[in-house]
Amino acid sequence: MALGTVTAPHELRFDTGRICLDLLATSHPEERLGSVDVLSTWITGSGLVPAGTPLTRADDAWPAAFRELRGHLARLVRDRPAPGGAAYDLALARVNETARTAPPAPRAVPGDDGALVRRLEAPPGCAALLAVIARDAVDLLTDPLARACLRQCEGDSCPIVYLDTSRGRRRRWCSSEVCGNRERVARHRRRAAALTRA
């Protein structure tokens, strides 16, 4: 990606450290889950389903369902629980309800080279895929160690939340190549401007 360019709507990122956080990243810098085709690409790229899994049951209702779950996850990850906070409580109830659905059933089958590969028993439904994401969120939000590793990107105007598993827990940006590079370029420009004024 060229320096200074905005991530294209179809360019999807999978660098937050958790699938539920990868779903949150689909709203920045603009909506990325606007069509079934892009959502299908995200589902495969995120590892929700093995590559080559047919998403024959995907329809126009799927993107809206994924965006709805994303909204609930955003409230749970970014907000602090407030006593009597109706919006937070509703988001928590919806994520818990979504997590109750059975996820797609995996199975091991011989691949083309004879090694075992992961496949799904049947084409997955929307609710089953959402359940995988909701369960990941429940695991993240109820694990004090993982929750302590949640970080907001320090990039200018970047809302992405990621899991900091770096040594020393000193990671500053969602992506060193994107936000980190922008910060380094901005710092260089500030220094150069200061030198020309001096």
C-alpha positions, -999 to 999 in steps of 0.1 A, spaced: 0 0 0 14 34 -9 23 58 18 -5 83 26 -33 62 10 -64 52 28 -71 15 31 -95 6 3 -130 -5 12 -123 -40 -1 -89 -42 17 -95 -63 48 -72 -65 78 -66 -95 101 -39 -82 124 -58 -74 157 -50 -108 173 -86 -120 177 -114 -127 153 -139 -105 172 -114 -76 171 -109 -82 133 -146 -78 129 -145 -45 147 -117 -34 123 -141 -37 94 -157 -3 101 -125 17 97 -117 39 78 -151 32 62 -176 5 61 -162 -27 46 -190 -52 50 -214 -36 26 -219 -66 3 -222 -104 5 -191 -108 -17 -168 -87 6 -183 -104 37 -176 -138 21 -140 -127 15 -137 -115 51 -152 -148 64 -126 -169 46 -97 -145 52 -104 -143 89 -103 -181 92 -139 -185 102 -141 -212 75 -114 -231 57 -103 -218 23 -125 -231 -4 -156 -236 18 -187 -228 -2 -208 -200 14 -239 -210 -6 -263 -199 21 -250 -163 22 -276 -138 13 -282 -101 16 -292 -104 53 -257 -116 63 -238 -83 61 -265 -66 83 -263 -94 108 -224 -91 110 -226 -53 113 -252 -57 141 -229 -80 161 -200 -57 154 -219 -28 170 -226 -49 201 -189 -59 203 -178 -23 199 -199 -13 229 -185 -42 250 -148 -37 240 -147 1 240 -171 10 268 -169 3 305 -199 -13 322 -220 13 340 -245 3 366 -279 3 349 -263 11 315 -290 -2 293 -270 0 260 -241 -20 276 -265 -45 291 -283 -50 258 -250 -55 239 -239 -81 265 -272 -99 263 -271 -100 225 -235 -113 224 -244 -140 249 -275 -149 230 -255 -152 197 -228 -173 214 -254 -199 224 -258 -211 188 -238 -241 178 -207 -232 156 -201 -250 123 -190 -286 128 -154 -292 117 -140 -325 105 -106 -337 94 -105 -351 59 -76 -362 36 -64 -334 14 -50 -337 -21 -16 -346 -8 -30 -371 18 -24 -348 48 -54 -342 70 -71 -308 64 -100 -291 81 -134 -290 64 -168 -281 76 -195 -308 78 -219 -286 57 -221 -251 43 -223 -229 74 -252 -207 82 -250 -171 93 -260 -177 129 -233 -204 133 -206 -181 120 -217 -153 142 -216 -177 171 -179 -184 165 -172 -146 167 -194 -141 198 -177 -170 216 -144 -155 208 -156 -122 223 -169 -140 254 -135 -157 259 -117 -124 254 -139 -103 277 -139 -129 305 -101 -135 305 -85 -109 327 -51 -115 312 -63 -111 276 -84 -81 285 -54 -64 301 -37 -67 267 -63 -48 248 -50 -16 233 -64 13 213 -41 22 183 -22 54 189 -24 63 153 -40 96 144 -78 91 143 -74 53 143 -101 35 164 -88 0 159 -85 -21 191 -60 -49 191 -45 -75 214 -10 -65 224 10 -97 227 44 -81 220 73 -85 243 71 -60 270 35 -51 259 48 -19 242 31 -21 208 17 13 200 -1 8 167 -26 -16 151 -1 -20 123 35 -8 121 32 -7 83 1 15 83 -4 36 114 32 32 126 46 43 92 23 73 91 35 84 126 71 80 115 66 101 84 47 128 104 75 129 129 101 132 101 81 161 85 79 179 119 116 177 123 123 188 88 99 217 92 116 227 125 150 227 108 139 249 80 124 274 105 156 275 125 
